[in-house]
Amino acid sequence: MSDLDYPEDLRYTEEHEWVRQGADGTLRVGITSYAQDALGDVVFVSVPTVGDTVTAGDSCGEVESTKSVSDLYAPLTGEVVAVNEALDSTPELVNTDPYGDGWIFDLRPADSGAVADLLDVTAYRARLT
């Protein structure tokens, strides 16, 4: 899997989501290169609703590909404050730019310190081998 990209400044979950902490404390969430590669061509993304409260580890959406449907899990408990509306018309952004334009939603965590409990890049890579 060494040909896939895993940015070192992100945190990761066991379920293959990534988390990027913003300057304002919100968290941007998406799926990793590994997840999008395993799914294949993404054709639809079901995102949570802005204002929803999500619970860490619970399903909060789905990513559908030509191969399968996979749940999207909340990396932390908090409030959904934004969703990537571009995915409505171009879900393939999850494949082509998983860490950029393919982000899925922004979360205001209930406990901002909980980000530190997520996997760092070294621990995430170790899970893939």
C-alpha positions in Angstrom: 0.0 0.0 0.0 3.0 2.3 -0.1 1.8 3.9 -3.3 -1.2 5.5 -1.4 -0.8 8.8 0.3 -1.3 9.4 4.0 -0.5 13.0 5.0 1.5 13.2 8.2 -0.5 16.2 9.6 -3.8 14.3 9.9 -5.3 12.0 12.4 -6.9 8.7 11.4 -9.5 6.3 12.6 -9.6 2.5 12.6 -12.5 2.8 10.1 -10.3 4.7 7.5 -11.6 8.2 8.1 -9.1 11.1 8.3 -9.4 14.2 10.4 -7.8 17.6 9.9 -8.0 20.2 12.7 -8.8 23.7 11.6 -7.5 26.9 13.2 -11.0 27.5 14.6 -11.2 24.1 16.3 -13.5 22.5 13.8 -12.5 19.2 12.2 -12.6 18.4 8.5 -13.4 14.7 7.9 -13.0 12.5 4.8 -12.0 9.0 3.9 -8.4 7.9 3.4 -6.7 6.9 0.2 -6.9 3.3 1.4 -10.7 3.5 1.8 -11.3 5.1 -1.6 -9.0 2.7 -3.3 -10.7 -0.3 -1.7 -14.2 1.1 -2.6 -13.3 1.8 -6.3 -15.2 4.4 -8.3 -17.4 6.4 -5.9 -20.8 7.2 -7.4 -22.7 8.6 -4.4 -22.0 10.1 -1.0 -24.6 10.4 1.7 -23.5 13.0 4.1 -24.8 13.9 7.6 -27.1 17.0 7.9 -25.7 20.3 9.1 -26.8 20.7 12.7 -26.8 17.0 13.4 -25.1 15.7 16.5 -23.0 12.6 15.7 -21.5 10.2 18.2 -17.9 8.8 17.9 -17.9 5.4 16.1 -21.5 5.7 14.9 -22.5 5.6 11.2 -23.3 9.1 10.0 -23.5 8.6 6.2 -22.5 6.3 3.4 -20.1 6.1 0.5 -21.4 4.1 -2.5 -19.2 2.9 -5.2 -19.6 0.7 -8.3 -18.4 -2.2 -6.0 -20.2 -1.7 -2.7 -21.7 0.6 -0.1 -19.6 1.5 3.0 -20.7 3.3 6.1 -19.1 6.6 7.0 -18.3 6.8 10.7 -18.1 9.8 13.0 -14.5 10.1 14.2 -15.5 12.0 17.3 -18.7 13.2 19.0 -19.8 16.6 18.0 -22.0 18.8 15.8 -21.9 18.8 12.0 -21.2 22.4 11.0 -20.7 22.0 7.2 -20.9 19.4 4.5 -19.2 19.2 1.1 -22.1 20.0 -1.3 -19.8 19.5 -4.3 -20.1 15.8 -3.7 -23.8 15.9 -4.7 -22.8 16.4 -8.3 -19.2 15.2 -8.3 -18.8 12.3 -5.8 -15.7 11.1 -7.7 -13.8 13.9 -5.8 -13.5 11.3 -3.0 -11.4 9.3 -5.4 -9.4 12.0 -7.2 -8.6 14.3 -4.2 -9.5 12.4 -0.9 -7.6 14.9 1.3 -8.6 18.0 -0.5 -11.8 18.7 -2.6 -13.1 15.2 -1.6 -13.6 16.1 2.1 -17.0 15.0 3.4 -18.0 17.1 6.4 -16.8 19.5 9.1 -17.4 18.7 12.8 -17.3 20.9 15.9 -16.1 18.3 18.5 -17.7 18.1 21.9 -14.2 17.5 23.3 -11.5 19.2 21.2 -8.8 17.2 23.1 -10.2 13.9 21.8 -8.4 14.4 18.5 -5.2 13.4 20.2 -6.8 9.9 20.9 -7.1 9.2 17.1 -4.3 7.4 15.3 -1.3 9.3 14.0 0.0 8.5 10.5 2.5 5.9 11.8 -0.1 4.0 13.8 -2.5 4.1 10.9 0.0 2.8 8.4 0.8 0.0 10.8 -2.8 -1.1 10.8 -2.7 -1.4 7.0 0.2 -3.9 6.9 
